[in-house]
Amino acid sequence: MELLHNAVRPYAWGSRTAIAELLGKPVPAPHPEAELWMGAHPGDPSRVCCSGGDLRSLCDVVSEDPEGALGASCARRWGGRLPFLLKVLAAEEPLSMQAHPTAAQAAEGYAREEAAGIPRDAPERNYPDPTAKPELVCALTEFEVLAGFADAARTVRLLRAIETPELAAFTDLLAGQPDTDGLRALFTTWITLPQQRIDDLLPDVLKSCARHAEARGEFAAECATVVQLGDEHPHDAGVLTSLLLNRIELGAGEALYLPAGNLHLYLRGTAVEILANSDNILRGGLTPKHVDVPELLRVVDFSRGSMPVLRGEPDGDPRLRVYRTDAQEFELSRVEWPEDDNGEVELPAGPQIVLCTRGGAVLRESSTGRELWLCRGESAWLAARDGAVSVRPTMSTQPAQLFRATAGPGG
């Protein structure tokens, strides 16, 4: 049970306040801070504070004793790798539109690109590793997302509401086949349009969306988002395809699971994100990075309807809620104490990372009684060998809140 020292990723879309405030650093930060990484990702592994004060890569700690760190079953199943990565994500601006492959697609794509001799760090590489990348995002603040294809009939109503002469033929395409196949056809048509056709179509669509948003029509929120994306990416087909996705606003504590094939983009807000320890991303636009349209179309799942919002299920103790998914790589739990409640919550053994997002808490190993104190913004690594732990809040001006990341059931 050791304190973690974690890397902050300074992507341009990040916030200059959210992560700095969480970590108790000066606000605003000197540059955008987008993601705080906690885990054993080789690109930016956490460092473990060992005895004597030395800092060591969590990748090295896990690889030196996989069974002790992960447990025998988890080490065997995931080849001695920690299968998940935990993040705090702070989006001030929208991210790129993207989807992730299934395990089978990732393995096949990785083998294909290896055989082709494409360097793993090449910008045109789609599959730098052979693993899937499901994700779950849990809001710390109001968090806005576009995710999954909306019901086709609703999308037809949206397109009719903003219809321009140039857009009419595309609306008719979906209206004539308001189902999964129609969504696939319209998405494919839009993402493969010649650039001149996109440049001719977008200005009128954006003007119509702006009018609808100003008039507070039925689709005002969706239209305002399209206008924002169009302002930032005025020549990108992703602005059009964003019209096909569900727009979702998560409140604090609410979560969204993004399985393989789900086309999505995060718009704005701060959240805890847990994902499989993979870099496989197929981008669909709204980015200067590589977009491989044929490969994206192989991966995207067009059958999604409305996206269920997860609020966590009680797990024995009423202060502990688990966000259950079918992901084998990870499971996320949230622990919250009401005011004036200082009771202990038991966390079972397993490879896990515990992050304090509010107040403070004390972790105690059940077998040895050893304790570790966490303040807001701090996190701890607990190896499988550490066994079960209990956690209780410290005296603080705010009730404590923790997130626990571990391998999925059976992982």
Residue pairs with C-beta under 8 A, 6 or more apart in sequence:
1 363
1 365
1 370
1 372
1 380
1 381
1 382
1 383
1 386
1 389
2 48
2 49
2 50
2 372
2 380
2 381
3 48
3 49
3 372
3 374
3 378
3 379
3 380
4 38
4 46
4 47
4 48
4 49
4 58
4 353
4 378
4 379
4 380
4 381
5 46
5 47
5 48
5 49
5 55
6 36
6 37
6 38
6 46
6 47
6 379
7 36
7 37
7 44
7 45
7 46
8 19
8 23
8 33
8 35
8 36
8 37
9 33
9 34
9 35
9 36
9 37
9 44
10 31
10 32
10 33
10 34
11 32
11 34
11 35
12 32
12 34
12 93
13 32
13 34
13 91
13 92
13 93
13 94
13 95
14 32
14 33
14 34
14 35
14 90
14 91
14 92
15 32
15 33
15 34
15 90
15 91
15 92
15 270
16 27
16 28
16 29
16 30
16 31
16 32
16 33
16 92
17 27
17 28
17 29
18 33
18 88
18 90
18 141
18 270
19 29
19 33
19 34
19 35
19 36
19 88
19 90
20 26
20 27
20 28
20 29
20 33
21 27
22 36
22 88
22 357
22 376
22 377
23 36
23 377
24 375
24 376
24 377
32 92
33 90
34 89
34 90
34 91
35 87
35 88
35 89
35 90
36 87
36 88
37 44
37 46
37 85
37 86
37 87
38 46
38 85
38 86
38 87
38 353
38 355
38 379
38 405
39 45
39 46
39 58
39 82
39 84
39 85
39 86
39 277
39 353
39 405
40 46
40 57
40 58
40 59
40 61
40 62
40 81
40 82
40 85
40 277
41 59
41 85
41 277
42 59
43 279
45 57
45 58
45 59
46 57
46 58
46 379
46 381
47 55
47 56
47 57
47 58
48 55
48 56
48 57
48 58
48 61
48 381
49 55
50 56
58 82
58 381
61 69
61 381
61 383
62 69
62 70
62 80
62 81
62 82
63 80
66 75
66 80
67 75
67 384
68 383
68 384
68 385
69 75
69 82
69 351
69 383
69 384
69 385
70 78
70 80
70 82
70 351
70 383
70 384
70 407
71 349
71 350
71 351
71 384
73 410
73 411
74 83
74 350
74 351
74 384
74 407
74 411
77 83
77 410
77 411
78 329
78 407
78 411
81 277
82 277
82 351
83 276
83 277
83 328
83 329
83 330
83 407
83 408
83 411
84 274
84 275
84 276
84 277
84 329
84 330
84 405
84 406
84 407
85 274
85 275
85 276
85 277
86 272
86 273
86 274
86 353
86 355
86 379
86 403
86 405
87 272
87 273
87 274
87 275
88 140
88 270
88 271
88 272
88 273
88 355
88 357
89 137
89 266
89 270
89 271
89 272
89 273
90 269
90 270
91 266
91 267
91 268
91 269
91 270
92 268
93 232
93 268
94 228
94 229
94 232
94 265
94 266
94 267
94 268
94 286
95 265
95 266
95 286
96 238
96 265
96 283
96 284
96 285
96 286
96 287
96 289
97 146
97 238
97 241
97 242
97 263
97 264
97 265
97 283
97 284
97 285
97 286
97 287
98 263
98 264
98 265
98 281
98 282
98 283
98 284
99 260
99 261
99 262
99 263
99 264
99 281
99 282
99 284
99 296
99 299
99 300
99 301
100 132
100 133
100 134
100 135
100 258
100 260
100 261
100 262
100 278
100 280
100 281
100 282
100 299
101 109
101 127
101 132
101 133
101 260
101 261
101 280
101 282
101 299
102 132
102 260
102 261
102 299
103 131
103 132
103 260
105 132
105 260
105 298
105 299
106 127
106 129
106 130
106 131
106 132
106 133
106 278
106 280
107 130
107 131
109 126
109 127
109 280
109 295
110 127
110 128
110 129
110 130
110 280
111 130
112 127
113 125
113 126
113 127
118 124
118 125
119 125
120 128
120 129
121 128
123 289
123 290
124 290
124 292
126 280
126 281
126 282
126 290
126 292
126 295
127 280
128 279
128 280
129 278
129 279
129 280
131 276
131 277
131 278
131 280
132 260
132 276
132 278
132 280
132 329
133 260
133 275
133 276
133 278
133 279
133 280
133 281
134 257
134 258
134 259
134 260
134 275
134 276
134 325
134 327
134 329
134 330
135 257
135 258
135 273
135 274
135 275
135 276
136 255
136 256
136 257
136 258
136 273
136 274
136 275
136 310
136 323
136 325
136 327
136 330
136 332
137 143
137 145
137 250
137 255
137 256
137 258
137 266
137 271
137 272
137 273
138 250
138 253
138 254
138 255
138 271
138 272
138 273
138 274
138 310
138 323
138 332
138 334
138 403
139 250
139 251
139 252
139 253
139 254
139 255
139 269
139 270
139 271
140 252
140 269
140 270
140 271
140 272
140 357
141 252
141 269
141 270
141 271
142 249
142 250
142 251
142 252
142 269
143 249
143 250
143 254
143 266
143 268
143 269
143 270
143 271
144 225
144 247
144 248
144 249
144 250
144 266
144 267
144 268
144 269
145 247
145 248
145 249
145 250
145 256
145 264
145 265
145 266
145 267
146 225
146 242
146 245
146 246
146 247
146 248
146 264
146 265
146 267
147 245
147 246
147 248
147 256
147 258
147 262
147 263
147 264
147 265
147 307
148 245
148 246
148 262
148 263
148 264
148 304
148 305
148 306
148 307
149 155
149 180
149 183
149 187
149 244
149 245
149 246
149 263
149 302
149 303
149 304
149 305
150 158
150 244
150 245
150 246
150 305
150 306
151 305
151 306
152 174
152 177
152 178
152 179
152 180
152 182
152 183
153 178
155 174
155 178
155 183
155 243
155 244
156 171
156 174
156 175
156 178
157 218
157 219
158 219
158 222
158 243
159 167
159 170
159 171
159 174
159 243
160 171
161 212
161 217
161 218
161 219
162 205
162 208
162 209
162 212
162 219
162 223
163 171
163 208
164 204
164 205
164 207
164 208
165 204
166 200
166 201
166 204
166 205
167 201
167 204
167 205
167 208
170 186
170 189
170 190
173 182
173 185
173 186
173 189
174 182
174 183
174 185
174 186
176 182
177 185
180 302
180 303
181 302
183 244
183 302
184 302
186 244
187 241
187 244
187 300
187 302
188 297
190 237
190 240
190 241
191 237
191 238
191 241
191 284
191 285
191 293
191 296
191 297
192 293
193 201
193 237
195 235
198 235
198 236
198 237
198 240
199 235
201 240
202 230
202 234
202 235
202 239
202 240
205 226
205 230
205 239
205 240
206 226
206 227
206 230
206 239
209 223
209 224
209 226
209 227
209 230
210 223
210 227
212 219
212 220
212 223
213 220
213 221
213 223
213 224
213 227
217 223
221 247
221 249
222 243
222 247
225 242
225 247
225 267
226 239
226 242
226 243
228 267
229 236
229 238
229 239
229 242
229 286
230 239
232 286
233 239
233 285
233 286
236 285
236 286
237 285
238 284
238 285
238 286
238 287
239 285
239 286
241 263
241 284
241 285
242 265
242 286
245 263
245 264
245 265
246 306
246 307
248 256
248 307
248 309
250 256
250 269
250 271
250 309
253 311
253 312
253 334
254 309
254 310
254 311
255 309
255 310
255 311
255 312
255 323
255 332
256 307
256 309
256 310
257 308
257 310
257 323
257 325
257 327
258 264
259 301
259 325
259 326
259 327
260 299
260 301
261 299
261 300
261 301
262 301
262 304
263 284
263 300
263 301
265 286
272 332
272 355
272 357
272 403
274 330
274 332
274 405
275 329
275 330
276 327
276 329
276 330
277 329
282 292
282 295
282 296
282 299
282 300
283 289
283 290
283 291
283 292
283 296
284 291
284 296
284 300
285 291
310 323
310 324
310 325
311 321
312 321
312 322
312 323
312 333
312 334
313 321
313 322
313 323
313 324
314 320
314 321
315 321
315 322
315 333
316 346
317 345
317 346
319 335
319 336
319 337
319 338
319 341
319 343
319 345
320 333
320 334
320 335
320 345
321 333
321 334
321 335
321 336
322 331
322 332
322 333
323 331
323 332
323 333
323 334
324 331
325 331
325 408
327 408
328 407
328 408
328 409
328 410
328 411
329 407
329 408
329 411
330 405
330 406
330 407
330 408
330 411
331 405
331 406
331 407
331 408
331 409
332 403
332 404
332 405
333 403
333 404
333 406
334 401
334 402
334 403
334 404
335 345
335 391
335 400
335 401
335 402
335 403
335 404
336 399
336 400
336 401
336 402
337 343
337 359
337 393
337 399
337 400
337 401
338 399
339 399
341 393
341 399
342 392
342 393
343 392
344 364
344 390
344 391
344 392
345 390
345 391
345 392
346 366
346 388
346 389
346 390
347 354
347 382
347 388
347 389
347 390
347 391
347 404
348 388
349 384
349 386
349 387
349 388
350 382
350 384
350 406
350 407
351 382
351 383
351 384
351 406
351 407
352 381
352 382
352 404
352 405
352 406
353 379
353 380
353 381
353 382
353 404
353 405
353 406
354 363
354 374
354 379
354 380
354 382
354 391
354 402
354 403
354 404
354 405
355 378
355 379
355 402
355 403
355 404
355 405
356 374
356 375
356 376
356 377
356 378
356 379
356 400
356 401
356 402
357 376
357 377
357 401
357 402
357 403
358 376
358 398
358 399
358 400
358 401
359 376
359 393
359 394
359 396
359 397
359 398
359 399
359 400
359 401
360 373
360 374
360 375
360 376
360 393
360 394
360 395
360 396
360 400
361 373
361 374
361 391
361 392
361 393
361 394
361 400
361 402
362 371
362 372
362 373
362 374
362 391
362 392
362 393
362 394
363 371
363 372
363 373
363 374
363 380
363 382
363 389
363 390
363 391
364 370
364 371
364 372
364 389
364 390
364 391
364 392
365 371
365 386
365 387
365 389
366 387
366 388
366 389
366 390
367 387
367 388
372 380
373 394
374 380
374 402
376 398
382 389
391 402
393 399
393 400
394 400
